Amino acid sequence: MIDYRRKVLSNGLTVLAHRDKATRMAATNIIYKVGSRDEEPDRTGFAHLFEHLMFAGSRNAPSFDDPIQMAAGENNAFTNNDYTDFYITLPQDNIDIALWLEADRMCGLNINEDSLEVQKKVVVEEFNERYLNRPYGNLWLRLRPFVYKVHPYGHSTIGLSPDHVKNATLEEVHAFYDRYYAPDNAIISIAGNYDYEQMFDMVESRFGQITKKSGEKRILPQEPPQTAPQTLTIEADVPASMVYVIFHMGGRTSDDFVVCDTISDLLSCGNSSRLYQSMVKHKGLFTSVDAYITGDIDPGLFIAGGYVSPDVDPQKARRALMDELEKMCTQRVDAYELTKVQNKFESNILFGEVNIMDKAMNLCFYEMLGDISLVNGELDRYRAVTPDDIIETSRRIFAENNTSTFYYLKK
């Protein structure tokens, strides 16, 4: 159970505070509601570029990392389809350093030709190294536009092409910053041993004078229902062939989400799971196999598959995989099997409430979803999943017309 208080400043910044009396450390987490889905089709990769640019220094802090290190702290960031997250942990006496740095780069980021050129080179090199010059590196670059025809989830966080970042102008980058890096498009949380009003006052003193942008929010095109099965086959110089079957499913706050998450763990959580026992141990069709969900805010994907064993026909492996999914549609899950998976979810959720940074992140994340009460209510949703829910959801999700098969074959 995470105790918290919530306040919205006059400039639109949402502030979440959690008092933790058991630690002398403090954490700040800030989410900007901008991810790869918010980018223009001919300028993808900007959200990820800004994950790098936000460490390039700001008006009053030429170096972001140096003050954090001098304060005995740590910091990092990540970007995904839906949002960009920045986090800092440090001794509680130094919390104002974190707030000062975050506020300064929210309103005074150092974006000039030199800093932009440096970070563009870093991002382009990352694109080439991780996605173009590595076995299986382009898998998601091919998979996403295959399954998404309309929604901007059709391109990966890294972007569609390295040229989009490489050719970005200073004006375009400033426009992206002005639109999305603003208090009314952000959520900040503080966790530490402070009075709640003290936490709100600290945030107000650093962020309260930053001007809100009130930019027009982008309306994203929604993916229409898939109406027929589809297949994509590519060949590459890779060590082993891969087979994936992919299905559209509900978004992060839908009832589908927790049921699909439960199904994915029933299928592939550990060596006792269904797919490992059947596909790897007994039939030997795969050397490794997995089932997982993408976890996107908008309707996402359920994916099952893995590396096909040598000399096994990928189509045979695919048929066996579909047979296992069909069992989820017709056979009731044993109570013990379901309880074991639900216990794992409970363990993960409880461990996520131990670390002070995890608590700060959770508060921001659930606030961004639009229902912060889920920070303490998510476990109840998983515990409520029944065998009938699993059968009903499996029949809808694993329907033939909702099936996309992706063969990534060894030449």
TIGUBA-317029 format. One record per residue (C-alpha): residue number from 1; residue in one letter; chain; x negated, y, z. Coordinates in nm, 3 decimals. Example, Ala and Ser with C-alpha at 12.3 -4.5 7.8 and 13.67 -1.06 7.14 Angstrom:
BEGIN
SITE:1:a:A:-1.230:-0.450:0.780
SITE:2:s:A:-1.367:-0.106:0.714
end
This chain:
BEGIN
SITE:1:m:A:0.000:0.000:0.000
SITE:2:i:A:-0.151:0.331:-0.110
SITE:3:d:A:-0.023:0.630:0.083
SITE:4:y:A:-0.029:0.948:-0.126
SITE:5:r:A:0.103:1.300:-0.167
SITE:6:r:A:0.181:1.473:-0.495
SITE:7:k:A:0.181:1.837:-0.600
SITE:8:v:A:0.196:2.023:-0.931
SITE:9:l:A:0.007:2.353:-0.955
SITE:10:s:A:0.155:2.656:-1.128
SITE:11:n:A:-0.066:2.592:-1.433
SITE:12:g:A:0.078:2.242:-1.476
SITE:13:l:A:-0.207:2.039:-1.324
SITE:14:t:A:-0.071:1.737:-1.137
SITE:15:v:A:-0.260:1.669:-0.813
SITE:16:l:A:-0.249:1.339:-0.623
SITE:17:a:A:-0.408:1.301:-0.280
SITE:18:h:A:-0.482:0.989:-0.075
SITE:19:r:A:-0.626:0.997:0.276
SITE:20:d:A:-0.863:0.712:0.357
SITE:21:k:A:-0.987:0.723:0.717
SITE:22:a:A:-1.203:0.412:0.676
SITE:23:t:A:-1.477:0.562:0.461
SITE:24:r:A:-1.720:0.851:0.451
SITE:25:m:A:-1.719:0.846:0.072
SITE:26:a:A:-1.483:1.040:-0.152
SITE:27:a:A:-1.364:0.996:-0.509
SITE:28:t:A:-1.215:1.217:-0.775
SITE:29:n:A:-1.049:1.089:-1.088
SITE:30:i:A:-0.912:1.298:-1.371
SITE:31:i:A:-0.709:1.174:-1.665
SITE:32:y:A:-0.658:1.377:-1.978
SITE:33:k:A:-0.354:1.257:-2.166
SITE:34:v:A:-0.535:1.221:-2.496
SITE:35:g:A:-0.655:0.904:-2.662
SITE:36:s:A:-0.721:0.772:-3.009
SITE:37:r:A:-0.347:0.768:-3.083
SITE:38:d:A:-0.343:1.150:-3.067
SITE:39:e:A:-0.598:1.200:-3.344
SITE:40:e:A:-0.533:1.313:-3.698
SITE:41:p:A:-0.560:1.031:-3.956
SITE:42:d:A:-0.860:1.196:-4.127
SITE:43:r:A:-1.036:1.289:-3.802
SITE:44:t:A:-1.033:0.975:-3.591
SITE:45:g:A:-1.282:0.912:-3.313
SITE:46:f:A:-1.242:1.260:-3.161
SITE:47:a:A:-1.119:1.138:-2.820
SITE:48:h:A:-1.424:0.915:-2.790
SITE:49:l:A:-1.648:1.198:-2.913
SITE:50:f:A:-1.515:1.414:-2.630
SITE:51:e:A:-1.593:1.146:-2.375
SITE:52:h:A:-1.956:1.222:-2.470
SITE:53:l:A:-1.919:1.599:-2.516
SITE:54:m:A:-1.777:1.641:-2.166
SITE:55:f:A:-2.121:1.552:-2.028
SITE:56:a:A:-2.303:1.807:-2.246
SITE:57:g:A:-2.282:2.083:-1.984
SITE:58:s:A:-2.047:2.372:-1.921
SITE:59:r:A:-2.047:2.747:-1.857
SITE:60:n:A:-2.187:2.731:-1.503
SITE:61:a:A:-2.338:2.382:-1.506
SITE:62:p:A:-2.583:2.331:-1.795
SITE:63:s:A:-2.631:1.973:-1.675
SITE:64:f:A:-2.340:1.766:-1.549
SITE:65:d:A:-2.532:1.468:-1.416
SITE:66:d:A:-2.802:1.652:-1.218
SITE:67:p:A:-2.572:1.806:-0.952
SITE:68:i:A:-2.397:1.469:-0.909
SITE:69:q:A:-2.727:1.288:-0.856
SITE:70:m:A:-2.849:1.556:-0.615
SITE:71:a:A:-2.526:1.508:-0.420
SITE:72:a:A:-2.594:1.129:-0.400
SITE:73:g:A:-2.302:1.058:-0.629
SITE:74:e:A:-2.217:0.852:-0.936
SITE:75:n:A:-1.995:0.932:-1.232
SITE:76:n:A:-1.877:0.790:-1.561
SITE:77:a:A:-1.591:0.793:-1.809
SITE:78:f:A:-1.400:0.582:-2.059
SITE:79:t:A:-1.162:0.634:-2.350
SITE:80:n:A:-0.886:0.414:-2.486
SITE:81:n:A:-0.585:0.440:-2.715
SITE:82:d:A:-0.378:0.639:-2.467
SITE:83:y:A:-0.598:0.853:-2.242
SITE:84:t:A:-0.948:0.959:-2.138
SITE:85:d:A:-1.064:0.906:-1.780
SITE:86:f:A:-1.348:1.073:-1.586
SITE:87:y:A:-1.444:0.964:-1.235
SITE:88:i:A:-1.689:1.057:-0.961
SITE:89:t:A:-1.778:0.905:-0.623
SITE:90:l:A:-1.998:1.083:-0.370
SITE:91:p:A:-2.029:1.145:0.006
SITE:92:q:A:-1.720:1.319:0.138
SITE:93:d:A:-1.915:1.628:0.247
SITE:94:n:A:-2.003:1.691:-0.119
SITE:95:i:A:-1.653:1.668:-0.267
SITE:96:d:A:-1.651:2.032:-0.374
SITE:97:i:A:-1.939:1.968:-0.613
SITE:98:a:A:-1.724:1.718:-0.801
SITE:99:l:A:-1.428:1.957:-0.814
SITE:100:w:A:-1.648:2.247:-0.926
SITE:101:l:A:-1.798:2.043:-1.210
SITE:102:e:A:-1.463:1.908:-1.329
SITE:103:a:A:-1.301:2.251:-1.324
SITE:104:d:A:-1.594:2.411:-1.507
SITE:105:r:A:-1.586:2.165:-1.794
SITE:106:m:A:-1.207:2.185:-1.816
SITE:107:c:A:-1.223:2.554:-1.902
SITE:108:g:A:-1.582:2.622:-2.009
SITE:109:l:A:-1.723:2.322:-2.192
SITE:110:n:A:-2.048:2.395:-2.374
SITE:111:i:A:-1.952:2.321:-2.735
SITE:112:n:A:-2.198:2.468:-2.984
SITE:113:e:A:-2.364:2.351:-3.302
SITE:114:d:A:-2.659:2.197:-3.117
SITE:115:s:A:-2.462:2.007:-2.851
SITE:116:l:A:-2.209:1.888:-3.109
SITE:117:e:A:-2.479:1.763:-3.345
SITE:118:v:A:-2.647:1.565:-3.068
SITE:119:q:A:-2.326:1.392:-2.959
SITE:120:k:A:-2.213:1.329:-3.316
SITE:121:k:A:-2.537:1.139:-3.379
SITE:122:v:A:-2.486:0.936:-3.061
SITE:123:v:A:-2.131:0.839:-3.157
SITE:124:v:A:-2.217:0.757:-3.520
SITE:125:e:A:-2.508:0.540:-3.404
SITE:126:e:A:-2.276:0.360:-3.160
SITE:127:f:A:-2.028:0.302:-3.443
SITE:128:n:A:-2.296:0.154:-3.665
SITE:129:e:A:-2.463:-0.055:-3.397
SITE:130:r:A:-2.159:-0.198:-3.219
SITE:131:y:A:-1.900:-0.219:-3.495
SITE:132:l:A:-2.073:-0.244:-3.834
SITE:133:n:A:-2.405:-0.418:-3.771
SITE:134:r:A:-2.304:-0.687:-3.522
SITE:135:p:A:-2.131:-1.023:-3.576
SITE:136:y:A:-1.756:-0.986:-3.522
SITE:137:g:A:-1.811:-0.614:-3.458
SITE:138:n:A:-1.555:-0.507:-3.716
SITE:139:l:A:-1.288:-0.749:-3.591
SITE:140:w:A:-1.070:-0.480:-3.433
SITE:141:l:A:-1.138:-0.243:-3.721
SITE:142:r:A:-0.968:-0.498:-3.945
SITE:143:l:A:-0.710:-0.633:-3.702
SITE:144:r:A:-0.546:-0.308:-3.593
SITE:145:p:A:-0.449:-0.174:-3.937
SITE:146:f:A:-0.330:-0.525:-4.025
SITE:147:v:A:-0.071:-0.538:-3.745
SITE:148:y:A:0.017:-0.167:-3.716
SITE:149:k:A:0.160:-0.010:-4.030
SITE:150:v:A:0.289:0.321:-3.886
SITE:151:h:A:0.181:0.375:-3.525
SITE:152:p:A:-0.164:0.537:-3.470
SITE:153:y:A:-0.265:0.230:-3.270
SITE:154:g:A:-0.361:0.119:-3.621
SITE:155:h:A:-0.712:0.252:-3.564
SITE:156:s:A:-0.958:0.170:-3.286
SITE:157:t:A:-1.086:0.416:-3.028
SITE:158:i:A:-1.418:0.440:-3.211
SITE:159:g:A:-1.229:0.562:-3.519
SITE:160:l:A:-1.157:0.448:-3.873
SITE:161:s:A:-1.488:0.557:-4.018
SITE:162:p:A:-1.809:0.707:-3.877
SITE:163:d:A:-1.772:0.980:-4.140
SITE:164:h:A:-1.475:1.128:-3.951
SITE:165:v:A:-1.700:1.228:-3.661
SITE:166:k:A:-2.007:1.287:-3.877
SITE:167:n:A:-1.821:1.546:-4.088
SITE:168:a:A:-1.635:1.715:-3.800
SITE:169:t:A:-1.674:2.092:-3.793
SITE:170:l:A:-1.729:2.306:-3.486
SITE:171:e:A:-1.390:2.469:-3.544
SITE:172:e:A:-1.211:2.133:-3.553
SITE:173:v:A:-1.378:2.022:-3.232
SITE:174:h:A:-1.292:2.349:-3.053
SITE:175:a:A:-0.930:2.310:-3.166
SITE:176:f:A:-0.913:1.957:-3.023
SITE:177:y:A:-1.059:2.077:-2.693
SITE:178:d:A:-0.821:2.373:-2.670
SITE:179:r:A:-0.522:2.151:-2.738
SITE:180:y:A:-0.584:1.860:-2.504
SITE:181:y:A:-0.835:1.958:-2.234
SITE:182:a:A:-0.610:2.176:-2.025
SITE:183:p:A:-0.458:2.161:-1.675
SITE:184:d:A:-0.107:2.096:-1.807
SITE:185:n:A:-0.236:1.792:-1.995
SITE:186:a:A:-0.430:1.651:-1.699
SITE:187:i:A:-0.383:1.461:-1.375
SITE:188:i:A:-0.638:1.473:-1.094
SITE:189:s:A:-0.658:1.260:-0.781
SITE:190:i:A:-0.869:1.288:-0.466
SITE:191:a:A:-0.927:1.005:-0.223
SITE:192:g:A:-1.117:1.057:0.101
SITE:193:n:A:-1.089:1.131:0.469
SITE:194:y:A:-0.933:1.477:0.445
SITE:195:d:A:-0.604:1.626:0.554
SITE:196:y:A:-0.354:1.632:0.267
SITE:197:e:A:-0.314:2.007:0.269
SITE:198:q:A:-0.692:2.043:0.272
SITE:199:m:A:-0.712:1.834:-0.046
SITE:200:f:A:-0.447:2.041:-0.219
SITE:201:d:A:-0.621:2.362:-0.113
SITE:202:m:A:-0.956:2.240:-0.248
SITE:203:v:A:-0.804:2.163:-0.588
SITE:204:e:A:-0.612:2.490:-0.595
SITE:205:s:A:-0.927:2.690:-0.523
SITE:206:r:A:-1.116:2.532:-0.813
SITE:207:f:A:-0.845:2.471:-1.073
SITE:208:g:A:-0.568:2.715:-0.985
SITE:209:q:A:-0.699:3.000:-1.203
SITE:210:i:A:-0.743:2.790:-1.519
SITE:211:t:A:-0.491:2.893:-1.781
SITE:212:k:A:-0.235:2.641:-1.897
SITE:213:k:A:-0.221:2.575:-2.272
SITE:214:s:A:0.139:2.457:-2.311
SITE:215:g:A:0.054:2.320:-2.653
SITE:216:e:A:0.318:2.143:-2.854
SITE:217:k:A:0.310:1.773:-2.777
SITE:218:r:A:0.260:1.544:-3.072
SITE:219:i:A:0.553:1.313:-3.154
SITE:220:l:A:0.405:0.977:-3.247
SITE:221:p:A:0.562:0.761:-3.518
SITE:222:q:A:0.693:0.438:-3.368
SITE:223:e:A:0.614:0.102:-3.521
SITE:224:p:A:0.924:-0.057:-3.683
SITE:225:p:A:1.008:-0.420:-3.599
SITE:226:q:A:0.812:-0.674:-3.798
SITE:227:t:A:1.048:-0.859:-4.032
SITE:228:a:A:0.831:-1.134:-4.181
SITE:229:p:A:0.522:-1.339:-4.089
SITE:230:q:A:0.194:-1.217:-4.236
SITE:231:t:A:-0.160:-1.347:-4.275
SITE:232:l:A:-0.498:-1.183:-4.322
SITE:233:t:A:-0.812:-1.380:-4.406
SITE:234:i:A:-1.162:-1.236:-4.417
SITE:235:e:A:-1.502:-1.401:-4.449
SITE:236:a:A:-1.822:-1.281:-4.289
SITE:237:d:A:-2.172:-1.391:-4.199
SITE:238:v:A:-2.083:-1.504:-3.846
SITE:239:p:A:-2.178:-1.809:-3.636
SITE:240:a:A:-1.826:-1.958:-3.613
SITE:241:s:A:-1.479:-1.908:-3.752
SITE:242:m:A:-1.210:-1.746:-3.539
SITE:243:v:A:-0.831:-1.772:-3.548
SITE:244:y:A:-0.591:-1.529:-3.383
SITE:245:v:A:-0.213:-1.525:-3.376
SITE:246:i:A:-0.076:-1.182:-3.287
SITE:247:f:A:0.270:-1.070:-3.178
SITE:248:h:A:0.424:-0.730:-3.112
SITE:249:m:A:0.552:-0.686:-2.755
SITE:250:g:A:0.691:-0.414:-2.530
SITE:251:g:A:0.505:-0.117:-2.386
SITE:252:r:A:0.344:-0.077:-2.045
SITE:253:t:A:0.658:0.015:-1.851
SITE:254:s:A:0.893:-0.230:-2.026
SITE:255:d:A:1.026:-0.548:-1.867
SITE:256:d:A:0.845:-0.734:-2.145
SITE:257:f:A:0.508:-0.626:-2.013
SITE:258:v:A:0.495:-0.813:-1.682
SITE:259:v:A:0.653:-1.123:-1.836
SITE:260:c:A:0.406:-1.127:-2.125
SITE:261:d:A:0.119:-1.065:-1.884
SITE:262:t:A:0.239:-1.364:-1.681
SITE:263:i:A:0.266:-1.580:-1.993
SITE:264:s:A:-0.086:-1.488:-2.102
SITE:265:d:A:-0.226:-1.600:-1.765
SITE:266:l:A:-0.025:-1.923:-1.768
SITE:267:l:A:-0.186:-1.996:-2.104
SITE:268:s:A:-0.546:-1.893:-2.043
SITE:269:c:A:-0.643:-1.802:-1.687
SITE:270:g:A:-0.934:-2.030:-1.602
SITE:271:n:A:-1.035:-2.385:-1.691
SITE:272:s:A:-0.711:-2.528:-1.551
SITE:273:s:A:-0.499:-2.318:-1.789
SITE:274:r:A:-0.290:-2.469:-2.066
SITE:275:l:A:-0.491:-2.353:-2.364
SITE:276:y:A:-0.826:-2.456:-2.222
SITE:277:q:A:-0.704:-2.799:-2.119
SITE:278:s:A:-0.533:-2.867:-2.451
SITE:279:m:A:-0.733:-2.678:-2.714
SITE:280:v:A:-1.085:-2.712:-2.569
SITE:281:k:A:-1.105:-3.003:-2.327
SITE:282:h:A:-0.869:-3.264:-2.476
SITE:283:k:A:-0.836:-3.186:-2.848
SITE:284:g:A:-1.169:-3.010:-2.903
SITE:285:l:A:-1.020:-2.773:-3.161
SITE:286:f:A:-1.172:-2.458:-3.007
SITE:287:t:A:-1.502:-2.395:-2.832
SITE:288:s:A:-1.334:-2.112:-2.642
SITE:289:v:A:-0.978:-1.985:-2.643
SITE:290:d:A:-0.789:-1.702:-2.479
SITE:291:a:A:-0.452:-1.532:-2.458
SITE:292:y:A:-0.416:-1.171:-2.351
SITE:293:i:A:-0.218:-0.852:-2.395
SITE:294:t:A:-0.355:-0.515:-2.502
SITE:295:g:A:-0.185:-0.322:-2.220
SITE:296:d:A:-0.100:-0.015:-2.428
SITE:297:i:A:0.150:0.245:-2.310
SITE:298:d:A:0.353:0.223:-2.631
SITE:299:p:A:0.456:-0.123:-2.757
SITE:300:g:A:0.140:-0.331:-2.774
SITE:301:l:A:0.018:-0.675:-2.876
SITE:302:f:A:0.011:-1.029:-2.741
SITE:303:i:A:-0.292:-1.211:-2.883
SITE:304:a:A:-0.388:-1.578:-2.863
SITE:305:g:A:-0.682:-1.754:-3.025
SITE:306:g:A:-1.055:-1.800:-3.019
SITE:307:y:A:-1.360:-1.963:-3.175
SITE:308:v:A:-1.282:-2.273:-3.381
SITE:309:s:A:-1.499:-2.581:-3.325
SITE:310:p:A:-1.741:-2.678:-3.604
SITE:311:d:A:-1.584:-2.890:-3.884
SITE:312:v:A:-1.230:-2.815:-3.761
SITE:313:d:A:-0.986:-2.679:-4.019
SITE:314:p:A:-0.882:-2.330:-3.896
SITE:315:q:A:-0.527:-2.393:-4.013
SITE:316:k:A:-0.511:-2.710:-3.802
SITE:317:a:A:-0.637:-2.512:-3.503
SITE:318:r:A:-0.372:-2.248:-3.569
SITE:319:r:A:-0.091:-2.507:-3.583
SITE:320:a:A:-0.201:-2.657:-3.252
SITE:321:l:A:-0.212:-2.312:-3.098
SITE:322:m:A:0.143:-2.239:-3.215
SITE:323:d:A:0.257:-2.572:-3.068
SITE:324:e:A:0.136:-2.458:-2.726
SITE:325:l:A:0.320:-2.128:-2.763
SITE:326:e:A:0.634:-2.316:-2.867
SITE:327:k:A:0.626:-2.504:-2.535
SITE:328:m:A:0.661:-2.168:-2.359
SITE:329:c:A:0.985:-2.120:-2.555
SITE:330:t:A:1.140:-2.455:-2.467
SITE:331:q:A:0.996:-2.594:-2.142
SITE:332:r:A:1.051:-2.444:-1.798
SITE:333:v:A:0.736:-2.347:-1.616
SITE:334:d:A:0.671:-2.547:-1.301
SITE:335:a:A:0.723:-2.346:-0.982
SITE:336:y:A:0.374:-2.428:-0.856
SITE:337:e:A:0.212:-2.315:-1.182
SITE:338:l:A:0.404:-1.987:-1.180
SITE:339:t:A:0.331:-1.919:-0.814
SITE:340:k:A:-0.041:-1.976:-0.871
SITE:341:v:A:-0.045:-1.709:-1.141
SITE:342:q:A:0.161:-1.468:-0.932
SITE:343:n:A:-0.079:-1.518:-0.641
SITE:344:k:A:-0.364:-1.418:-0.871
SITE:345:f:A:-0.183:-1.098:-0.963
SITE:346:e:A:-0.131:-1.024:-0.593
SITE:347:s:A:-0.499:-1.082:-0.524
SITE:348:n:A:-0.605:-0.849:-0.806
SITE:349:i:A:-0.365:-0.578:-0.696
SITE:350:l:A:-0.474:-0.598:-0.332
SITE:351:f:A:-0.843:-0.592:-0.421
SITE:352:g:A:-0.764:-0.287:-0.634
SITE:353:e:A:-0.660:-0.108:-0.316
SITE:354:v:A:-0.986:-0.165:-0.128
SITE:355:n:A:-1.232:0.050:-0.320
SITE:356:i:A:-1.177:0.424:-0.287
SITE:357:m:A:-1.239:0.487:-0.656
SITE:358:d:A:-0.991:0.216:-0.759
SITE:359:k:A:-0.726:0.386:-0.549
SITE:360:a:A:-0.796:0.723:-0.708
SITE:361:m:A:-0.778:0.567:-1.055
SITE:362:n:A:-0.456:0.382:-0.980
SITE:363:l:A:-0.284:0.700:-0.864
SITE:364:c:A:-0.373:0.884:-1.185
SITE:365:f:A:-0.283:0.591:-1.406
SITE:366:y:A:0.066:0.532:-1.268
SITE:367:e:A:0.138:0.904:-1.262
SITE:368:m:A:0.046:0.914:-1.631
SITE:369:l:A:0.286:0.626:-1.698
SITE:370:g:A:0.566:0.845:-1.565
SITE:371:d:A:0.651:0.639:-1.257
SITE:372:i:A:0.395:0.675:-0.980
SITE:373:s:A:0.606:0.459:-0.748
SITE:374:l:A:0.473:0.163:-0.946
SITE:375:v:A:0.137:0.212:-0.772
SITE:376:n:A:0.303:0.034:-0.479
SITE:377:g:A:0.575:-0.150:-0.671
SITE:378:e:A:0.389:-0.338:-0.945
SITE:379:l:A:0.349:-0.656:-0.741
SITE:380:d:A:0.726:-0.678:-0.689
SITE:381:r:A:0.772:-0.675:-1.067
SITE:382:y:A:0.538:-0.971:-1.109
SITE:383:r:A:0.692:-1.162:-0.818
SITE:384:a:A:1.035:-1.118:-0.978
SITE:385:v:A:0.941:-1.302:-1.299
SITE:386:t:A:1.135:-1.632:-1.328
SITE:387:p:A:1.098:-1.941:-1.550
SITE:388:d:A:1.409:-1.828:-1.739
SITE:389:d:A:1.247:-1.489:-1.806
SITE:390:i:A:0.945:-1.667:-1.949
SITE:391:i:A:1.152:-1.881:-2.186
SITE:392:e:A:1.369:-1.589:-2.301
SITE:393:t:A:1.074:-1.356:-2.359
SITE:394:s:A:0.868:-1.627:-2.531
SITE:395:r:A:1.148:-1.696:-2.776
SITE:396:r:A:1.166:-1.330:-2.870
SITE:397:i:A:0.793:-1.254:-2.880
SITE:398:f:A:0.675:-1.576:-3.047
SITE:399:a:A:0.943:-1.563:-3.318
SITE:400:e:A:0.821:-1.652:-3.668
SITE:401:n:A:0.903:-1.308:-3.814
SITE:402:n:A:0.695:-1.145:-3.538
SITE:403:t:A:0.385:-1.353:-3.615
SITE:404:s:A:0.064:-1.219:-3.768
SITE:405:t:A:-0.219:-1.466:-3.828
SITE:406:f:A:-0.576:-1.341:-3.857
SITE:407:y:A:-0.844:-1.576:-3.989
SITE:408:y:A:-1.199:-1.448:-3.940
SITE:409:l:A:-1.393:-1.719:-4.121
SITE:410:k:A:-1.758:-1.814:-4.134
SITE:411:k:A:-1.894:-1.795:-4.489
end
